[in-house]
Amino acid sequence: MQISDAGQFFYESMNPAFERSLGISIGSERAVQDCMSEEDAKSICASCDACLAKGRAVRYRHRLTLGGRRREFDTTINPVRDSESGNIVKLVGSHRAIEERTSVDALDRTAKRRAAAELELRLLSLQEEVQQRIASDLHDSTCQHLIAASLSVMRLRRAMRDNGGAEKLIDDIDASIDQAQREIRAFTYLLHPQNLLTDGLKNTIEQFVGGFSARTSLKASLEIAPEVDRLSYERQRAVLRVIQEALANVFRHARATLVKVTMEATDTHFNLRVTDNGRGMPINQARSGPKAISFGVGIPAMRARLRQLGGTLEIHSPSAAGGRGTTLCAELPHTLPLKRARHLVRRHSHLGHHRSIAERH
């Protein structure tokens, strides 16, 4: 497989047995979605996303319609790295059919899957507890040390007023401490998981974006369709985590002064956009695939989270030199019966204050 800049996967070649099972012949690159059913393509692409996110071989067992009937397959995806840069440049995979087992084995397999799902939920809960503990420790301990250091610098300044060089050095130390305090306040907030069960997704996003603006001095605007509260808890959590990760990236890397979060509802999808006016991203960081791995797993993890729910994620950024900002675009399908007249509430926030400026029908 080849990986496109937009995060799509293309078959470069197949062995004859795989071609026969699909009833096609590969003459040139073909997208996965063009070779099989939509359901099978999503399942295989999710495995590929997981391989990119982990940077190593992955193995999954799932049901695919290959060879004319739906069966269980063991799918293995391996990364192929460039010998010089070490970046992932291709994927090589295989599908192995699993023989049908007895009904007892099937029940045992179902129980194992249920146990694995419960374990995953517990791990997610544990991860959020760890994040909350880290945020609390940073606020309660690290920040206090910085405040004490700042007070010590003030005393040192009074003791050395006659030395101009020392005064300049003290100014630099003071500025560094102030910046560290500001960043810690922002990071502790970004790490702290929001509770969807209390306020619902719409209010939670509004509160989170407002708090983000107050702690980073970034102007933030928000447009969100109220229908998001009707999504399942799993989908609401996925949307919230993508927004949290996107805003964290803006704060860490963009050097922006303005960020806009928009989520609109169509008859079939919710469309999320997070746009900033910062310096943009290098093209090899904005793209999906092997180049993104060297910058961390945040973007591949967001893409994999959405892909598991049938959604997509794309990032558009002209270049780092142009400084024209970055836009994250995510789509999440839904089957909700939405009314034709939708209300989209727009809010602008700066330093934690919200005010409604328009309502579109």
C-alpha positions as CSV (number, residue, x, y, z in Angstrom):
1,M,0.0,0.0,0.0
2,Q,0.9,3.6,-0.6
3,I,-0.2,6.5,1.6
4,S,-1.5,9.7,0.1
5,D,-1.0,13.2,1.5
6,A,-4.8,13.3,2.4
7,G,-4.5,10.1,4.5
8,Q,-6.0,7.7,2.0
9,F,-4.5,4.2,1.3
10,F,-3.9,2.9,-2.2
11,Y,-3.1,-0.7,-3.2
12,E,0.1,-0.7,-5.2
13,S,0.2,-4.4,-5.8
14,M,-1.6,-7.6,-4.8
15,N,-0.9,-11.3,-5.0
16,P,-3.1,-13.4,-7.4
17,A,-5.1,-15.0,-4.6
18,F,-6.2,-11.6,-3.2
19,E,-7.0,-10.3,-6.7
20,R,-9.2,-13.4,-7.3
21,S,-11.0,-12.9,-4.0
22,L,-11.9,-9.3,-4.9
23,G,-12.6,-10.1,-8.6
24,I,-10.2,-7.4,-9.8
25,S,-6.8,-7.0,-11.4
26,I,-4.4,-4.3,-10.2
27,G,-2.8,-2.5,-13.1
28,S,-2.0,0.7,-11.3
29,E,-2.6,2.2,-7.9
30,R,-6.2,1.9,-6.7
31,A,-7.8,3.3,-3.5
32,V,-9.0,0.7,-0.9
33,Q,-12.5,2.1,-1.2
34,D,-12.6,1.3,-4.9
35,C,-11.7,-2.4,-4.4
36,M,-14.2,-3.7,-1.9
37,S,-17.3,-2.8,0.1
38,E,-17.5,0.3,2.2
39,E,-17.7,-1.7,5.4
40,D,-14.6,-3.8,4.6
41,A,-12.6,-0.8,3.4
42,K,-13.3,1.1,6.7
43,S,-12.2,-1.9,8.7
44,I,-8.9,-2.4,6.7
45,C,-8.2,1.4,6.8
46,A,-8.6,1.4,10.5
47,S,-6.0,-1.3,10.8
48,C,-3.7,0.8,8.6
49,D,-4.2,3.9,10.7
50,A,-3.4,1.9,13.8
51,C,-0.1,0.7,12.2
52,L,0.9,4.3,11.4
53,A,-0.1,5.5,14.9
54,K,1.9,2.8,16.7
55,G,4.8,2.8,14.2
56,R,5.0,-1.0,14.3
57,A,3.3,-4.1,13.0
58,V,-0.3,-4.6,14.1
59,R,-2.7,-7.6,14.0
60,Y,-6.4,-7.6,14.0
61,R,-9.2,-10.2,13.7
62,H,-12.3,-9.0,11.9
63,R,-15.0,-10.1,9.5
64,L,-14.6,-9.3,5.8
65,T,-16.5,-10.2,2.7
66,L,-13.7,-11.7,0.6
67,G,-14.2,-14.6,-1.9
68,G,-17.9,-14.1,-2.1
69,R,-18.9,-14.8,1.6
70,R,-18.4,-13.1,4.9
71,R,-15.8,-14.8,7.1
72,E,-13.3,-14.1,9.9
73,F,-9.8,-13.0,8.9
74,D,-6.6,-12.4,10.7
75,T,-5.2,-9.2,9.2
76,T,-1.5,-8.2,9.7
77,I,-0.2,-4.8,8.7
78,N,3.6,-4.1,8.6
79,P,5.3,-0.7,8.2
80,V,8.1,-0.4,5.6
81,R,10.6,2.3,6.5
82,D,13.0,4.3,4.4
83,S,16.5,3.1,5.0
84,E,17.9,6.6,5.3
85,S,15.3,8.7,7.1
86,G,13.6,5.9,9.0
87,N,10.1,7.2,8.0
88,I,7.3,4.8,7.1
89,V,6.9,5.0,3.3
90,K,4.6,2.0,2.6
91,L,2.5,-0.7,4.3
92,V,2.6,-4.4,3.6
93,G,-0.3,-6.5,4.8
94,S,-1.9,-10.0,4.6
95,H,-5.3,-11.5,5.3
96,R,-5.6,-15.1,6.6
97,A,-9.0,-16.7,6.6
98,I,-10.0,-18.3,10.0
99,E,-11.8,-21.6,9.8
100,E,-15.3,-21.6,11.3
101,R,-15.4,-23.0,14.8
102,T,-18.0,-24.6,17.0
103,S,-20.7,-22.5,18.6
104,V,-18.9,-22.9,22.0
105,D,-15.8,-21.3,20.5
106,A,-18.0,-18.5,19.1
107,L,-19.5,-17.8,22.5
108,D,-16.1,-17.8,24.0
109,R,-14.9,-15.4,21.4
110,T,-17.8,-13.1,22.1
111,A,-17.1,-13.2,25.8
112,K,-13.5,-12.3,25.1
113,R,-14.4,-9.4,22.9
114,R,-16.8,-8.1,25.6
115,A,-14.1,-8.4,28.2
116,A,-11.7,-6.6,25.9
117,A,-14.2,-3.8,25.4
118,E,-14.7,-3.5,29.1
119,L,-11.0,-3.4,29.7
120,E,-10.6,-0.7,27.1
121,L,-13.2,1.4,28.9
122,R,-11.4,0.9,32.2
123,L,-8.1,1.9,30.6
124,L,-9.6,5.1,29.1
125,S,-11.0,5.9,32.5
126,L,-7.7,5.3,34.1
127,Q,-6.0,7.5,31.5
128,E,-8.3,10.3,32.3
129,E,-7.7,9.9,36.0
130,V,-3.9,10.0,35.4
131,Q,-4.3,13.1,33.3
132,Q,-6.3,14.8,36.1
133,R,-3.7,13.8,38.7
134,I,-0.9,15.2,36.6
135,A,-2.8,18.4,36.1
136,S,-3.5,18.7,39.8
137,D,0.2,18.1,40.7
138,L,1.4,20.7,38.2
139,H,-1.0,23.2,39.7
140,D,-0.6,22.4,43.3
141,S,3.2,21.8,43.4
142,T,5.1,23.0,40.3
143,C,3.3,26.3,40.1
144,Q,4.0,26.9,43.8
145,H,7.7,26.4,43.3
146,L,7.7,28.9,40.4
147,I,5.9,31.4,42.5
148,A,8.5,31.0,45.3
149,A,11.3,31.4,42.7
150,S,9.7,34.6,41.4
151,L,9.5,36.0,44.9
152,S,13.2,35.1,45.5
153,V,14.1,37.0,42.3
154,M,12.2,40.0,43.6
155,R,14.3,40.0,46.7
156,L,17.5,39.5,44.7
157,R,16.5,42.4,42.5
158,R,16.2,44.7,45.5
159,A,19.6,43.6,46.7
160,M,21.4,44.2,43.4
161,R,19.8,47.4,42.0
162,D,23.2,49.0,41.6
163,N,24.4,46.3,39.1
164,G,22.9,47.0,35.7
165,G,24.0,43.6,34.2
166,A,22.5,41.7,37.0
167,E,19.3,43.7,36.6
168,K,19.0,42.5,32.9
169,L,19.7,38.9,33.9
170,I,17.0,39.1,36.6
171,D,14.6,40.5,34.1
172,D,15.2,37.5,31.8
173,I,14.7,35.1,34.7
174,D,11.5,36.8,35.7
175,A,10.2,36.7,32.1
176,S,11.0,32.9,31.8
177,I,9.2,32.2,35.1
178,D,6.1,34.2,34.0
179,Q,6.0,32.3,30.7
180,A,6.4,28.9,32.5
181,Q,3.5,29.7,34.8
182,R,1.3,30.7,31.9
183,E,2.1,27.5,30.0
184,I,1.6,25.3,33.1
185,R,-1.8,26.9,33.7
186,A,-2.7,26.2,30.0
187,F,-1.4,22.6,30.0
188,T,-3.1,21.7,33.2
189,Y,-6.4,22.8,31.8
190,L,-5.8,21.0,28.5
191,L,-4.9,17.8,30.3
192,H,-7.9,17.9,32.5
193,P,-10.7,15.7,31.0
194,Q,-14.1,17.3,30.7
195,N,-17.1,15.5,32.2
196,L,-19.7,15.0,29.4
197,L,-22.2,13.4,31.7
198,T,-22.8,16.6,33.6
199,D,-23.5,19.2,30.9
200,G,-23.6,17.4,27.6
201,L,-21.3,18.0,24.6
202,K,-22.5,21.5,23.5
203,N,-22.1,23.1,26.9
204,T,-18.9,21.2,27.6
205,I,-17.3,22.4,24.4
206,E,-18.4,26.0,25.1
207,Q,-16.9,25.8,28.7
208,F,-13.7,24.2,27.5
209,V,-13.1,26.7,24.6
210,G,-13.8,29.6,27.0
211,G,-11.4,28.2,29.6
212,F,-8.8,27.6,26.9
213,S,-9.1,31.2,25.7
214,A,-8.8,32.6,29.3
215,R,-5.6,30.6,30.0
216,T,-3.8,31.2,26.7
217,S,-4.9,34.8,25.8
218,L,-5.9,33.4,22.4
219,K,-9.1,34.9,21.0
220,A,-11.5,32.0,20.4
221,S,-14.8,31.9,18.5
222,L,-17.2,29.0,18.6
223,E,-20.1,27.9,16.3
224,I,-21.8,24.7,17.3
225,A,-25.0,22.9,16.3
226,P,-27.2,22.0,19.4
227,E,-27.9,18.6,17.8
228,V,-24.5,17.4,18.9
229,D,-26.1,16.6,22.3
230,R,-28.1,13.8,20.6
231,L,-25.0,11.9,19.6
232,S,-24.1,8.7,21.5
233,Y,-21.7,9.1,24.5
234,E,-19.0,7.3,22.5
235,R,-19.2,9.8,19.6
236,Q,-19.5,12.8,21.9
237,R,-16.3,11.8,23.7
238,A,-14.5,11.3,20.4
239,V,-15.5,14.8,19.2
240,L,-14.4,16.3,22.5
241,R,-11.1,14.6,22.5
242,V,-10.4,15.7,18.9
243,I,-11.2,19.3,19.9
244,Q,-8.9,19.1,22.9
245,E,-6.0,17.7,20.9
246,A,-6.5,20.2,18.1
247,L,-6.5,23.2,20.6
248,A,-3.5,21.8,22.4
249,N,-1.6,21.7,19.1
250,V,-2.6,25.3,18.3
251,F,-1.3,26.4,21.7
252,R,2.0,24.4,21.4
253,H,2.9,25.0,17.8
254,A,0.9,27.6,15.9
255,R,1.9,30.9,17.4
256,A,-1.6,32.0,16.6
257,T,-3.7,34.9,18.0
258,L,-7.1,33.6,16.9
259,V,-8.7,30.1,16.7
260,K,-12.2,29.2,15.5
261,V,-14.1,26.0,16.3
262,T,-17.1,25.2,14.1
263,M,-19.4,22.2,14.2
264,E,-22.3,22.0,11.8
265,A,-24.9,19.3,11.2
266,T,-26.0,18.0,7.8
267,D,-28.6,15.3,7.2
268,T,-25.8,12.6,7.3
269,H,-22.8,14.1,9.0
270,F,-21.5,16.4,11.6
271,N,-18.7,18.6,10.2
272,L,-16.0,19.9,12.6
273,R,-13.5,22.5,11.7
274,V,-10.7,24.0,13.9
275,T,-9.0,26.9,12.2
276,D,-6.2,29.1,13.4
277,N,-4.3,32.1,12.0
278,G,-0.9,30.9,13.0
279,R,2.3,30.1,11.2
280,G,1.0,27.0,9.5
281,M,2.6,23.5,9.6
282,P,5.4,22.0,7.5
283,I,3.9,20.0,4.7
284,N,5.4,16.7,6.0
285,Q,3.7,17.3,9.4
286,A,0.3,18.3,8.1
287,R,0.1,15.2,5.9
288,S,-0.9,11.8,7.2
289,G,1.2,8.8,6.9
290,P,4.9,8.2,7.6
291,K,6.0,11.8,7.9
292,A,3.4,12.5,10.7
293,I,4.9,9.8,12.9
294,S,8.1,11.6,13.5
295,F,6.2,14.5,15.0
296,G,4.3,12.3,17.5
297,V,1.1,10.2,17.5
298,G,-1.5,12.9,18.2
299,I,-2.7,13.4,14.6
300,P,-2.7,9.6,13.7
301,A,-4.5,8.9,17.0
302,M,-7.2,11.4,16.2
303,R,-7.6,10.0,12.8
304,A,-7.8,6.4,14.1
305,R,-10.4,7.4,16.7
306,L,-12.7,8.9,14.1
307,R,-12.1,6.1,11.6
308,Q,-13.3,3.6,14.1
309,L,-16.6,5.5,14.2
310,G,-16.8,5.8,10.4
311,G,-15.4,9.3,10.3
312,T,-12.5,11.0,8.6
313,L,-9.9,13.6,9.5
314,E,-7.9,15.9,7.2
315,I,-5.5,18.7,8.0
316,H,-4.9,21.6,5.5
317,S,-1.9,24.0,5.9
318,P,-0.3,25.8,3.0
319,S,3.2,25.9,4.5
320,A,5.2,27.0,7.5
321,A,6.7,29.9,5.5
322,G,3.4,31.3,4.4
323,G,2.0,31.8,7.9
324,R,-1.6,31.4,6.7
325,G,-2.7,29.1,9.5
326,T,-3.9,25.6,9.7
327,T,-7.4,24.0,9.4
328,L,-8.4,20.7,10.9
329,C,-11.5,19.1,9.2
330,A,-13.3,16.2,10.7
331,E,-16.5,14.4,9.5
332,L,-18.5,12.1,11.7
333,P,-21.5,10.3,10.2
334,H,-24.8,10.1,12.1
335,T,-28.3,8.6,11.6
336,L,-30.2,11.2,13.7
337,P,-33.5,12.5,12.3
338,L,-32.7,16.2,12.2
339,K,-35.2,19.0,11.6
340,R,-34.8,21.1,8.5
341,A,-34.5,24.3,10.5
342,R,-31.3,24.2,12.6
343,H,-30.1,26.7,15.1
344,L,-26.4,27.4,15.0
345,V,-25.3,29.4,18.0
346,R,-22.2,31.5,17.5
347,R,-20.1,32.6,20.5
348,H,-16.9,34.5,20.7
349,S,-14.7,34.2,23.7
350,H,-11.6,36.0,24.9
351,L,-10.0,35.7,28.4
352,G,-12.8,33.3,29.4
353,H,-15.9,35.6,28.6
354,H,-18.7,34.4,26.3
355,R,-21.3,36.4,24.5
356,S,-23.8,35.4,21.9
357,I,-23.5,37.6,18.8
358,A,-25.7,35.8,16.2
359,E,-28.1,33.0,15.7
360,R,-28.6,31.5,12.2
361,H,-31.7,29.7,11.1
